[in-house]
Amino acid sequence: MAVNYTKGDELMIFINNKPVALATAHTLSLSTDEIDVSNKDAGFYGATISGKRSWELSSDALYSYNGIGSNTSYGYKTFFDAWSSGEEIAVKFTTASNYDIKGISEYGGTPNAWAPATSYWSGNARVTSLELTANTGEIASFSATLTGQGALSYFS
């Protein structure tokens, strides 16, 4: 039986159907709060039930203020504007439907920007953390954390 692996290069964050520019890493974190229901009947062991669920997406990227190309991807400005306004943004976490190992046209690959696949995780999020790093002798980079507002859904 063949396994259909997904390479990390192929999985991306999309905001309003446009990818994060120059991304180097993305992480989807899911968590559930535990509610303690330990009692004398449970004996020596503790017991919990599931409480509220939450999710976060984080992105690490090389610094680009406006992204790549003519309005084809999002850079630091998108995250800064969302953080500054406090407004929710629509996010998808998925593979690119037109993924090309040669990259996008600026690097000799697909002539269009990455497009999200038809199967994806989706939800609304707020930028709750934004960090810009500029070290001597290195390319500037930034990290953003998007905290989910409500449910994260999977569409296939």
LUMLUMMAR-624871 format. One record per residue (C-alpha): residue number from 1; residue in three letters; x, y, z. Coordinates in Angstrom, 1 decimal, decimal comma. Layout:
BEGIN
<NUM; ALA; <X; Y; Z>>,
...
This chain:
BEGIN
<1; MET; <0,0; 0,0; 0,0>>,
<2; ALA; <1,5; 3,3; -1,1>>,
<3; VAL; <1,5; 6,2; 1,4>>,
<4; ASN; <0,6; 9,6; 0,2>>,
<5; TYR; <3,0; 11,8; 2,1>>,
<6; THR; <2,6; 15,6; 2,2>>,
<7; LYS; <5,8; 17,6; 2,3>>,
<8; GLY; <6,0; 20,5; 4,6>>,
<9; ASP; <6,8; 22,8; 1,6>>,
<10; GLU; <3,3; 22,1; 0,2>>,
<11; LEU; <1,3; 23,0; 3,3>>,
<12; MET; <0,6; 26,7; 3,6>>,
<13; ILE; <-1,5; 29,4; 5,3>>,
<14; PHE; <-3,8; 31,3; 3,1>>,
<15; ILE; <-5,5; 34,6; 4,1>>,
<16; ASN; <-8,4; 35,5; 1,9>>,
<17; ASN; <-7,2; 32,8; -0,6>>,
<18; LYS; <-3,7; 34,3; -0,9>>,
<19; PRO; <-0,6; 32,7; 0,6>>,
<20; VAL; <1,8; 34,1; 3,2>>,
<21; ALA; <4,8; 35,3; 1,2>>,
<22; LEU; <8,2; 33,8; 1,7>>,
<23; ALA; <7,1; 31,5; 4,4>>,
<24; THR; <9,6; 29,1; 6,0>>,
<25; ALA; <7,3; 27,3; 8,5>>,
<26; HIS; <3,7; 27,0; 9,5>>,
<27; THR; <2,2; 25,3; 12,6>>,
<28; LEU; <-1,4; 24,4; 13,4>>,
<29; SER; <-1,9; 23,9; 17,2>>,
<30; LEU; <-5,1; 22,4; 18,6>>,
<31; SER; <-5,8; 22,2; 22,3>>,
<32; THR; <-8,6; 21,3; 24,8>>,
<33; ASP; <-8,9; 22,7; 28,3>>,
<34; GLU; <-9,5; 20,0; 30,9>>,
<35; ILE; <-12,1; 20,3; 33,7>>,
<36; ASP; <-11,1; 18,5; 36,9>>,
<37; VAL; <-13,9; 16,2; 38,0>>,
<38; SER; <-11,7; 14,3; 40,5>>,
<39; ASN; <-13,8; 12,9; 43,4>>,
<40; LYS; <-13,6; 10,4; 46,2>>,
<41; ASP; <-15,3; 7,7; 44,1>>,
<42; ALA; <-12,4; 7,9; 41,6>>,
<43; GLY; <-10,0; 6,7; 44,3>>,
<44; PHE; <-6,3; 7,6; 44,1>>,
<45; TYR; <-6,5; 8,8; 40,5>>,
<46; GLY; <-7,6; 12,2; 39,1>>,
<47; ALA; <-10,2; 12,5; 36,4>>,
<48; THR; <-11,1; 15,2; 33,9>>,
<49; ILE; <-13,6; 15,9; 31,2>>,
<50; SER; <-13,1; 18,0; 28,0>>,
<51; GLY; <-13,7; 21,7; 28,3>>,
<52; LYS; <-13,3; 24,5; 25,8>>,
<53; ARG; <-11,3; 23,9; 22,6>>,
<54; SER; <-9,0; 26,4; 21,0>>,
<55; TRP; <-6,7; 26,6; 18,0>>,
<56; GLU; <-3,8; 28,7; 16,7>>,
<57; LEU; <-1,9; 29,0; 13,4>>,
<58; SER; <1,6; 30,3; 13,5>>,
<59; SER; <3,7; 31,5; 10,5>>,
<60; ASP; <7,4; 32,2; 10,2>>,
<61; ALA; <8,5; 34,0; 7,0>>,
<62; LEU; <11,3; 36,0; 5,5>>,
<63; TYR; <10,4; 39,7; 5,8>>,
<64; SER; <8,6; 41,3; 2,9>>,
<65; TYR; <6,4; 44,3; 3,6>>,
<66; ASN; <3,9; 43,8; 0,8>>,
<67; GLY; <4,5; 40,2; -0,2>>,
<68; ILE; <5,6; 39,0; -3,7>>,
<69; GLY; <4,3; 40,1; -7,0>>,
<70; SER; <1,3; 42,2; -7,8>>,
<71; ASN; <-1,1; 41,5; -5,0>>,
<72; THR; <-0,6; 37,7; -5,2>>,
<73; SER; <0,6; 37,0; -1,6>>,
<74; TYR; <0,6; 38,6; 1,8>>,
<75; GLY; <3,7; 40,0; 3,7>>,
<76; TYR; <4,3; 41,6; 7,0>>,
<77; LYS; <1,9; 44,5; 6,3>>,
<78; THR; <-1,1; 42,3; 6,2>>,
<79; PHE; <-0,3; 40,9; 9,7>>,
<80; PHE; <0,5; 44,3; 11,1>>,
<81; ASP; <-2,7; 45,8; 9,8>>,
<82; ALA; <-4,8; 42,9; 11,2>>,
<83; TRP; <-3,0; 43,2; 14,6>>,
<84; SER; <-3,4; 46,9; 14,7>>,
<85; SER; <-7,1; 46,9; 13,9>>,
<86; GLY; <-7,8; 43,8; 16,1>>,
<87; GLU; <-10,2; 42,5; 13,3>>,
<88; GLU; <-10,6; 38,9; 12,4>>,
<89; ILE; <-9,2; 37,5; 9,2>>,
<90; ALA; <-10,3; 34,5; 7,3>>,
<91; VAL; <-7,6; 31,8; 7,2>>,
<92; LYS; <-7,1; 28,4; 5,5>>,
<93; PHE; <-4,5; 25,9; 6,2>>,
<94; THR; <-4,0; 23,5; 3,2>>,
<95; THR; <-1,8; 22,5; 0,4>>,
<96; ALA; <-1,4; 24,6; -2,8>>,
<97; SER; <-3,6; 23,1; -5,5>>,
<98; ASN; <-1,0; 24,3; -8,1>>,
<99; TYR; <2,1; 23,4; -6,2>>,
<100; ASP; <5,2; 23,3; -8,4>>,
<101; ILE; <8,6; 22,1; -7,1>>,
<102; LYS; <10,2; 24,9; -9,1>>,
<103; GLY; <8,3; 27,5; -7,0>>,
<104; ILE; <6,3; 30,4; -8,4>>,
<105; SER; <7,1; 32,3; -11,6>>,
<106; GLU; <9,6; 34,6; -9,8>>,
<107; TYR; <11,7; 31,5; -9,3>>,
<108; GLY; <10,9; 29,8; -12,7>>,
<109; GLY; <7,8; 27,8; -11,6>>,
<110; THR; <4,1; 28,2; -11,9>>,
<111; PRO; <3,0; 31,4; -13,6>>,
<112; ASN; <0,3; 32,2; -11,0>>,
<113; ALA; <0,4; 32,6; -7,2>>,
<114; TRP; <-0,3; 29,6; -5,1>>,
<115; ALA; <-4,0; 28,7; -4,9>>,
<116; PRO; <-5,6; 26,8; -2,0>>,
<117; ALA; <-6,6; 23,2; -2,5>>,
<118; THR; <-10,3; 22,2; -2,3>>,
<119; SER; <-9,7; 20,3; 1,0>>,
<120; TYR; <-8,6; 22,6; 3,9>>,
<121; TRP; <-9,0; 23,7; 7,5>>,
<122; SER; <-10,7; 27,0; 7,8>>,
<123; GLY; <-11,7; 29,6; 10,4>>,
<124; ASN; <-11,5; 33,1; 11,5>>,
<125; ALA; <-8,6; 34,3; 13,6>>,
<126; ARG; <-7,0; 37,4; 15,2>>,
<127; VAL; <-3,3; 38,2; 15,1>>,
<128; THR; <-2,3; 37,9; 18,7>>,
<129; SER; <1,5; 38,0; 18,4>>,
<130; LEU; <3,7; 39,6; 15,8>>,
<131; GLU; <7,5; 39,6; 16,0>>,
<132; LEU; <9,9; 41,2; 13,5>>,
<133; THR; <13,5; 40,0; 13,7>>,
<134; ALA; <16,4; 41,9; 12,0>>,
<135; ASN; <19,8; 40,4; 12,8>>,
<136; THR; <23,1; 41,6; 11,4>>,
<137; GLY; <24,2; 39,5; 8,4>>,
<138; GLU; <20,9; 37,8; 8,0>>,
<139; ILE; <17,7; 38,3; 6,1>>,
<140; ALA; <15,0; 39,9; 8,3>>,
<141; SER; <12,1; 37,6; 9,2>>,
<142; PHE; <8,9; 37,7; 11,1>>,
<143; SER; <6,7; 35,4; 13,1>>,
<144; ALA; <3,0; 35,7; 13,6>>,
<145; THR; <0,5; 33,9; 15,7>>,
<146; LEU; <-3,2; 33,8; 14,7>>,
<147; THR; <-5,6; 32,8; 17,5>>,
<148; GLY; <-8,8; 31,1; 16,3>>,
<149; GLN; <-12,1; 32,9; 17,0>>,
<150; GLY; <-14,7; 30,1; 17,1>>,
<151; ALA; <-14,6; 26,8; 15,4>>,
<152; LEU; <-11,9; 25,5; 13,1>>,
<153; SER; <-13,6; 23,5; 10,4>>,
<154; TYR; <-12,3; 21,0; 7,8>>,
<155; PHE; <-13,8; 21,0; 4,3>>,
<156; SER; <-13,1; 18,3; 1,8>>,
